[in-house]
Amino acid sequence: MKLIIVESPAKARTIEKFLGDEYSVEASYGHIRDLPSSAAEIPAALRKRSWARLGVNVDEDYGPIYVIGRESKQHVASLRKQMRAADELLLATDEDREGEAISWHVLEVLKPKVPVKRITFHEITRTAIAKALETPRDVNLSVVSAQEGRRILDRLFGYSLSPVLWKKVRTKLSAGRVQSVALRLIVELEEARLRFREAEYWDLEATLSAGGNPFVARLTELDGNRVAAGKDFDPDTGRLLKASLAHLDEATATALARDSASSLPWRVGSVTRKETRKRPSPPFITSTLQQAASSRLGMSPRRAMQVAQRLYEGVDLGGSREGLITYMRTDSLNMSEESLAAAAEFIRAEFGTEYTAGPRRYRTQAKSAQEAHEAIRPTNMLRTPDAMSRYLGKDELALYRLIWQRAIASQMADAILDRTTIDLQASTGGRDLVFRATGSVVRFPGFYRVAGSSAQDSLLPEIGEGEEIGDDASEISLAGVKPQRHVTAPPARFTEASLIKRLEEEGIGRPSTYAPTISTIQQREYAVKKKGALLPTYVGMAVIHLLRRHFSHYIDLKFTARMEEGLDDIAAGKLDRRAFLDSFYKGDDAGEEGLSRAIERELPGIEYPDIPLGVDSRTGKELRVRIGRNYVYVQCGDGDEAQRATLPVDLLIDELTPERAADLLEARDRSRVPIGSDPESGLPIFVLIGPYGPYLQLGEVVDGGPKPKRVSLGRGTDPSRVDLELALRLLSLPREIGVDPESGKRVRAGLGRYGAYVECDRVFASVESMETLFTVTLDEALERIRNKNRRPVLKEVGPHPATGVALQVLKGRYGPYVTDGKLNASLPKGDDPEDLTVDEALALLASAAKRKKTTRKKTAKKTLKMTARKTARKAPRKKTS
């Protein structure tokens, strides 16, 4: 029996269908071993070494410590069992650095005594697999070394700088070699937006008609000087960059519009007609696919790669299973000769010979591109999106359509357009004006037939130079001129797509790193999405302020790009890995200090970072945002007299002005004065504002004393409108409504962070208003709670293959989740429930079961330890003589 090992079960199922009984295809489930992720995973014999925490022997040759993770042990045991029955091992992991490394790790762990072959392919089709089996090779150790070098470099960067953030910003933060540079780009763009000063400018729009065809022209010149547009102003000052430009204000624009409209005739100064060609874009690589999926489909990079992975690994096509696209982690623009020929044949048959322009061969400009790979394309050009629609989910079809259209369009003829520019001359009050009209028409659509075009035909009438423009009776008439106001806009924030584009342009990251980098930035809450764009959080800003002030070299764009080039050179066998890592971590004779020495030098002088906000107009003191252990707060002044106020968690950095900060500080000062006292206890009642909104507090906080009673007012409540009467009613909450006759559990009404609710046995249901809390009956409360438990079914996934139980996707409070009736598992953020398969549902539930089991073990162990400590404390001490 020949054993083939791939990364995933889906890939294994597809390949297995192409092979006979003499083959067995098994999955490694990704990497089977890695550097230790916690101190507990470090082998006991190495724990006392000075470098053990890093998981890398930095004292000698940067040898990594590899451990088999808890989740991988079961897979490794299964592979070992299969290996015992095999007479040949074929390693069929992906042909990139990660895939090569997985194959090497499998080899190192299984230690096979039978022949070993490495097979690679760019698509999972019967033909590609057969060809791979005919052309095996050995594991490429240079590529493995480069992957290992990248992993070690990332570990040294993250595990060296993250503890600095724990000490000086907040615990549980992380720094990353690519992640921190990407965050720097986001933060510095936001800083540019905060510095931005708006500028106002005006121009004129003329509406004309020729032969009954209306068209529009804009003022472009005044007295021989170009009229200023948005690009001509300094974004930091709002001032004009060139004094020679004509900057129109409202009064000037209004006067020019009035006077030029009555100063007829105008003349046609020039007419320029030009043929232009628009070339198709090349087929997708990883970065451009992620960008297109984000901008055109609204898919996050992570989601796009998940969907692409499914299309690559195999789709059931009504009795057969095959991969629909080539490998999706690639930076090569190559297409195979077979695919070029197939595309040309399809184009000729579908559109005609004049639409072919092939074969078009594209070459990437990136130095690191692996040209042996292919671009992302359909495995079969004849499989049109319409033909595949019956086999694909919504997201899969949308992404496949994008890939198919781009690949076919890349082999089609140019689109040909006619562009016309007409300049119109006018004079009024001794001033010369030039208005310009532009238009274009598609003469030959070319690749637009498949890819579509955002260009709209804007026809201009046939006009000759020297013709006059007059009133309504003229051949070319002026209908009117109106002034138009414009204001400059701050630089646009990065979207996920534009950030990937920038990283690629700077040579930072590689195809496999873009999506994880952007996901990590958001998961760590260094940035959040606002209207589809990435906005840094206060913590993200503080992290970059610290790193930029003390370790700027290590988050420099050029330095990070050089690191990427070094890793590529290691893969090509041009650079020694140890020397490369030594230079980065310990320094070298060429002037590189080394990260470990830089941290040693800088750490004593690092202060807690803050974010300057401006000056408080009331006091003239500096306003700063500071990062607390749990919350973020604004501070005015320094020392014992400093005023502080916690910032609401939903108050984003672009909404926090000095005026808003002053309001929060004033509200904090007012909240120190009680609104009254509780007649029963005599304790003062305060209206306070916390990170999750306003709340009531009964009594003051006393060191060592009991915690005062607190009741949330909900985020929509205006604290200034809460009087003593309302406060006393709310402090009486939670109100016990009665007992559920079925369960015997108490039913209560209360007020929480998310507003008013009724609750029974930890099941919460919202109610309309605070007033409802005091009037809702037991029957009404139970009805709401029972309705809350009726989760809407988003999808019937199918029966469980072992038990027959229905697998369903339900709508939960925190998003959709899959359930088998006993176990629940959340769907990854961004995943479409419609695309979930039975196999994916089972994998999510299995992962949830493991987490639950691990949590139980940890809880049991913790309880045991606590019991032991208590017993030890209670035990009488032995008398000593």
LINTA-V375611 format. One record per pair of residues at least 12 apart in sequence whose C-alpha atoms are under 8 Angstrom apart, sorted by the first residue. I is the first residue (numbers start at 1). GAP is how many residues later the second one is. Records with the same first field share a line. If there is no record, write none. Layout:
# LINTA-V375611
I = GAP ; GAP
This chain:
# LINTA-V375611
1 = 21 ; 22 ; 23 ; 84 ; 85 ; 86 ; 87
2 = 20 ; 21 ; 22 ; 84 ; 85 ; 86 ; 87 ; 88
3 = 20 ; 21 ; 22 ; 23 ; 79 ; 80 ; 83 ; 84 ; 85 ; 86 ; 87
4 = 19 ; 20 ; 21 ; 22 ; 85 ; 86 ; 87 ; 88
5 = 20 ; 21 ; 22 ; 23 ; 84 ; 85 ; 86 ; 87 ; 88
6 = 19 ; 20 ; 21 ; 22 ; 85 ; 86 ; 87 ; 88
7 = 20 ; 21 ; 22 ; 23 ; 24 ; 86 ; 87
8 = 19 ; 20 ; 21 ; 22
9 = 17 ; 18 ; 20
10 = 300 ; 303 ; 304
11 = 302 ; 303
12 = 13 ; 14 ; 15
13 = 12
14 = 110 ; 299 ; 300 ; 301 ; 307 ; 308 ; 309
15 = 109 ; 110 ; 111 ; 114
17 = 303 ; 304
18 = 108 ; 111
26 = 53
28 = 47 ; 48 ; 51
29 = 43 ; 46
30 = 72
31 = 71 ; 74
32 = 36 ; 37 ; 40 ; 41 ; 43 ; 44 ; 70 ; 73 ; 74
33 = 33 ; 34 ; 35 ; 36 ; 39 ; 72
34 = 31 ; 32 ; 33 ; 34 ; 35
35 = 20 ; 29 ; 30 ; 31 ; 32
36 = 19 ; 29 ; 30 ; 31 ; 33
39 = 14
41 = 26
42 = 13 ; 23 ; 25
54 = 101 ; 102 ; 105
56 = 96
61 = 517
62 = 90 ; 516 ; 519
64 = 88
79 = 31
80 = 30
83 = 27 ; 29
86 = 28
87 = 27 ; 28
88 = 26 ; 27 ; 28
89 = 23 ; 25 ; 26 ; 27 ; 28
90 = 26 ; 27 ; 28 ; 29
91 = 12 ; 25 ; 26 ; 27 ; 28
92 = 26 ; 27 ; 28
93 = 26 ; 27
94 = 26 ; 27
95 = 25 ; 26 ; 27
96 = 233
97 = 46 ; 47 ; 49 ; 50
98 = 49
100 = 39 ; 40 ; 43 ; 44
101 = 42 ; 43 ; 46 ; 47
103 = 15 ; 36
104 = 35 ; 40
116 = 22
117 = 19 ; 20 ; 21 ; 22
118 = 18 ; 19 ; 20 ; 21
119 = 13 ; 14 ; 16 ; 17 ; 18
120 = 12 ; 16
122 = 204 ; 205 ; 251 ; 252
123 = 189 ; 200 ; 202 ; 203 ; 204 ; 256
124 = 188 ; 189 ; 190 ; 198 ; 199 ; 200 ; 202
125 = 197 ; 198 ; 254
126 = 196
142 = 428 ; 429 ; 430 ; 431
143 = 427 ; 428 ; 429
144 = 427
145 = 425 ; 426 ; 432
146 = 421 ; 422 ; 424 ; 425 ; 431
147 = 420 ; 424
149 = 418 ; 428 ; 432
150 = 417
153 = 428
154 = 22 ; 23
156 = 429
157 = 18 ; 19 ; 20 ; 438
158 = 16 ; 17 ; 18 ; 19
160 = 435 ; 436 ; 439
161 = 13 ; 14 ; 438
162 = 12 ; 13
164 = 439
165 = 378
168 = 438 ; 439 ; 440 ; 441
169 = 370 ; 373 ; 374 ; 439 ; 440 ; 458 ; 459
170 = 457 ; 458 ; 459
171 = 458
173 = 351
174 = 350
177 = 377 ; 378 ; 383
178 = 330 ; 331 ; 339 ; 382
179 = 338 ; 339 ; 341 ; 342
180 = 364 ; 375
181 = 374 ; 375 ; 376 ; 379
182 = 317 ; 321 ; 335 ; 336
183 = 338 ; 343 ; 344 ; 353 ; 357 ; 361
184 = 360 ; 371
186 = 307 ; 308 ; 348 ; 349 ; 350
187 = 348 ; 349 ; 353 ; 354 ; 357
189 = 302 ; 304 ; 305
190 = 303 ; 345 ; 346
192 = 44 ; 298 ; 299
193 = 297 ; 298
194 = 460
195 = 40 ; 41
196 = 39 ; 40 ; 41 ; 42 ; 294
197 = 38 ; 39 ; 40 ; 41 ; 293
198 = 37 ; 39 ; 40 ; 289 ; 290 ; 291 ; 292
199 = 34 ; 39 ; 40 ; 288 ; 289
200 = 49 ; 285 ; 286 ; 287 ; 288
201 = 27 ; 28 ; 29 ; 46 ; 47 ; 48 ; 49 ; 284 ; 285 ; 286
202 = 45 ; 46 ; 47 ; 48 ; 51 ; 281 ; 282 ; 283 ; 284
203 = 15 ; 16 ; 24 ; 45 ; 50 ; 280 ; 281 ; 282
204 = 14 ; 15 ; 49 ; 53 ; 277 ; 278 ; 279 ; 280
205 = 12 ; 13 ; 14 ; 276 ; 277 ; 278 ; 279
206 = 12 ; 13 ; 229 ; 272 ; 273 ; 274 ; 275 ; 276
207 = 271 ; 272 ; 273 ; 274
208 = 268 ; 269 ; 270 ; 271 ; 272
209 = 267 ; 268 ; 269 ; 270
210 = 251 ; 253 ; 265 ; 266 ; 267
211 = 250 ; 264 ; 265
213 = 247 ; 248
215 = 222 ; 245
216 = 221
217 = 218 ; 219 ; 220 ; 221
218 = 217 ; 218 ; 219
219 = 214 ; 215 ; 216 ; 217
220 = 213 ; 214 ; 215 ; 216
221 = 25 ; 212 ; 213 ; 214
222 = 24 ; 209 ; 210 ; 211 ; 212
223 = 208 ; 209 ; 210
224 = 208 ; 209
225 = 19 ; 20 ; 21
226 = 19 ; 20
227 = 18 ; 19 ; 20 ; 21
228 = 17 ; 18 ; 19 ; 20
230 = 256 ; 257 ; 258 ; 259
233 = 255
235 = 255
250 = 233 ; 235
253 = 230 ; 231
254 = 228 ; 229
256 = 172
257 = 224 ; 225 ; 226
258 = 223 ; 224
259 = 169 ; 170
260 = 166 ; 167 ; 168 ; 221
261 = 217 ; 219 ; 220
263 = 163 ; 164 ; 165
264 = 162 ; 205 ; 206 ; 207
265 = 161 ; 203 ; 204 ; 205 ; 206
266 = 158 ; 159 ; 160 ; 161 ; 202 ; 203 ; 204
267 = 157 ; 158 ; 159 ; 198 ; 199 ; 200 ; 201 ; 202
268 = 154 ; 155 ; 156 ; 157 ; 195 ; 196 ; 197 ; 198 ; 199 ; 200 ; 201
269 = 153 ; 154 ; 155 ; 156 ; 196 ; 197
270 = 152 ; 153 ; 154 ; 194 ; 195 ; 196
271 = 149 ; 150 ; 151 ; 152 ; 192 ; 193 ; 194
272 = 148 ; 149 ; 150
273 = 145 ; 146 ; 147 ; 148
274 = 144 ; 145 ; 146
275 = 141 ; 142 ; 143 ; 144
276 = 140 ; 141 ; 142 ; 143
277 = 137 ; 138 ; 139 ; 140
278 = 136 ; 137 ; 138 ; 139
279 = 134 ; 135 ; 136
280 = 129 ; 130 ; 131 ; 132 ; 133 ; 134 ; 167
281 = 125 ; 128 ; 129
282 = 51 ; 80 ; 124 ; 125 ; 128
283 = 50 ; 92 ; 93 ; 94 ; 120 ; 123 ; 124 ; 127
284 = 49 ; 91 ; 92 ; 93 ; 119 ; 122 ; 123
285 = 43 ; 44 ; 45 ; 46 ; 47 ; 48 ; 90 ; 91
286 = 42 ; 43 ; 44 ; 45 ; 90 ; 225
287 = 44 ; 213 ; 214 ; 217 ; 224 ; 227
288 = 213
289 = 15 ; 114
290 = 14 ; 15 ; 207 ; 210
291 = 205 ; 206 ; 207 ; 209 ; 210
292 = 205
293 = 106 ; 109
294 = 202 ; 203
295 = 202
297 = 101
299 = 531
300 = 196 ; 530
301 = 195 ; 196 ; 213 ; 214 ; 217
302 = 213 ; 214 ; 217
303 = 527 ; 528
304 = 95
305 = 23 ; 210
307 = 88 ; 89 ; 92
308 = 17 ; 20 ; 88 ; 91
309 = 19
310 = 86
311 = 12 ; 13 ; 14 ; 85 ; 89
312 = 12 ; 13 ; 14 ; 15 ; 16
315 = 76 ; 77
316 = 75
317 = 74
318 = 73
323 = 56
324 = 54 ; 55 ; 56
325 = 51 ; 52 ; 53 ; 54 ; 75
326 = 48 ; 49 ; 50 ; 51 ; 52 ; 53
327 = 47 ; 48 ; 49
328 = 47 ; 48
329 = 182 ; 183
330 = 39 ; 40 ; 43 ; 44 ; 45 ; 46 ; 181
331 = 33 ; 38 ; 39 ; 40 ; 42 ; 44 ; 180
332 = 31 ; 32 ; 37 ; 38 ; 39 ; 40 ; 41 ; 42 ; 43
333 = 29 ; 30 ; 31 ; 38 ; 41 ; 42
334 = 27 ; 28 ; 29 ; 37 ; 38 ; 39 ; 40 ; 41
335 = 26 ; 39 ; 40 ; 42
336 = 38
339 = 40 ; 41 ; 42
340 = 18 ; 19 ; 71
341 = 18
342 = 38 ; 39 ; 40
343 = 38 ; 65 ; 68
344 = 12 ; 14 ; 15 ; 67 ; 68
346 = 35 ; 36
347 = 61 ; 65
354 = 59
355 = 57 ; 58 ; 91 ; 92
356 = 55 ; 56 ; 57
357 = 54 ; 55 ; 56 ; 57
358 = 53 ; 54 ; 55
359 = 52
360 = 50 ; 51
366 = 141
368 = 197 ; 200
376 = 27 ; 31
377 = 26 ; 27 ; 30
378 = 22 ; 25 ; 26 ; 29
381 = 23 ; 27
384 = 17 ; 20
385 = 12 ; 15 ; 16 ; 19
393 = 441 ; 442
394 = 440 ; 441
395 = 437 ; 440
396 = 439
405 = 45 ; 46
406 = 45
408 = 42
409 = 38 ; 39 ; 41 ; 42
410 = 37
412 = 34 ; 35
413 = 33 ; 34
414 = 31 ; 32 ; 33
415 = 27 ; 28 ; 29 ; 30 ; 31 ; 32 ; 33
416 = 26 ; 27 ; 28 ; 29 ; 30
417 = 23 ; 24 ; 25 ; 26 ; 27
418 = 22 ; 23 ; 24 ; 25
419 = 19 ; 20 ; 21 ; 22
420 = 18 ; 19 ; 20 ; 40
421 = 15 ; 16 ; 17 ; 18
422 = 14 ; 15 ; 16
423 = 12 ; 13 ; 14
424 = 12
438 = 20 ; 22
439 = 18 ; 19 ; 20 ; 21
440 = 16 ; 17 ; 18 ; 19 ; 20
441 = 15 ; 16 ; 17 ; 18
442 = 15
493 = 40 ; 41 ; 42
494 = 39 ; 40
495 = 37 ; 38 ; 39
496 = 22 ; 37 ; 38
500 = 14
506 = 51 ; 52 ; 55
507 = 54 ; 57
508 = 49 ; 52 ; 53 ; 56
509 = 52 ; 55
525 = 12 ; 14 ; 15
526 = 12 ; 13 ; 14 ; 15
527 = 13
536 = 117
537 = 115 ; 116
538 = 73 ; 87 ; 89 ; 94 ; 114 ; 115
539 = 88
541 = 70
542 = 67 ; 68 ; 69 ; 85
543 = 66
545 = 64 ; 65 ; 66
546 = 60 ; 63
550 = 52 ; 56
551 = 47
554 = 41
566 = 14
582 = 12
609 = 17 ; 18
610 = 14 ; 15 ; 16 ; 17
611 = 13 ; 14 ; 15
612 = 12 ; 13
613 = 12 ; 44 ; 45
614 = 44
615 = 43
616 = 20 ; 42 ; 43 ; 46
617 = 42
621 = 15 ; 16
622 = 14 ; 15
623 = 12 ; 13 ; 14 ; 35 ; 38
624 = 12
631 = 15 ; 16 ; 60
632 = 14 ; 15
633 = 12 ; 13 ; 14
634 = 12 ; 13 ; 27 ; 31
643 = 22
644 = 21 ; 24
645 = 19 ; 20 ; 23
646 = 43 ; 44 ; 45
647 = 17 ; 43 ; 44
648 = 42 ; 43 ; 44 ; 45
649 = 42 ; 43
650 = 42
667 = 22
668 = 20 ; 21
671 = 15 ; 16 ; 17 ; 18
672 = 14
673 = 13
674 = 12 ; 13
675 = 12 ; 48 ; 49
676 = 48
677 = 47
678 = 20 ; 50
683 = 15 ; 16
684 = 14 ; 15 ; 16
685 = 12 ; 13 ; 14 ; 42
686 = 12 ; 13
687 = 32 ; 35
688 = 31
692 = 23 ; 61
693 = 19 ; 20 ; 21 ; 22 ; 60
694 = 18 ; 19 ; 20 ; 21 ; 23 ; 24 ; 25
695 = 15 ; 16 ; 17 ; 18 ; 19
696 = 14 ; 15 ; 16 ; 17 ; 31 ; 35
697 = 12 ; 13 ; 14
698 = 12 ; 33
709 = 22
710 = 21
711 = 19 ; 20 ; 22 ; 40 ; 41
712 = 39 ; 40 ; 41 ; 43
713 = 38 ; 39 ; 40 ; 42
714 = 37 ; 38 ; 39 ; 40 ; 41 ; 42
715 = 38 ; 39 ; 40
730 = 21
733 = 16 ; 17 ; 18
734 = 14 ; 15 ; 16 ; 17
735 = 13 ; 14 ; 15 ; 38 ; 39
736 = 12 ; 13
737 = 12 ; 40 ; 41
738 = 40
739 = 39
740 = 20 ; 42
745 = 15 ; 16
746 = 14 ; 15
747 = 12 ; 13 ; 14 ; 31 ; 34 ; 35
748 = 12
749 = 24 ; 25
750 = 23
751 = 19
755 = 14 ; 15
756 = 12 ; 13 ; 14 ; 17
757 = 16
758 = 15 ; 23 ; 26 ; 27
759 = 22 ; 26
760 = 25
763 = 22 ; 26
764 = 21 ; 24
765 = 19 ; 20 ; 23
766 = 18
791 = 19 ; 20 ; 21
792 = 18 ; 19
793 = 15 ; 16 ; 17 ; 18
794 = 14 ; 15 ; 16 ; 17 ; 22 ; 39 ; 40
795 = 13 ; 14 ; 15 ; 38 ; 39
796 = 12 ; 13
797 = 12 ; 39 ; 40 ; 41 ; 44
798 = 40
799 = 39
800 = 20 ; 38
805 = 15 ; 16
806 = 14
807 = 12 ; 13 ; 14 ; 31 ; 34
808 = 12
809 = 24
815 = 12
816 = 17
818 = 23 ; 26 ; 27
819 = 26
823 = 22 ; 25 ; 26
824 = 21 ; 24
825 = 19 ; 20 ; 23
826 = 18
827 = 17
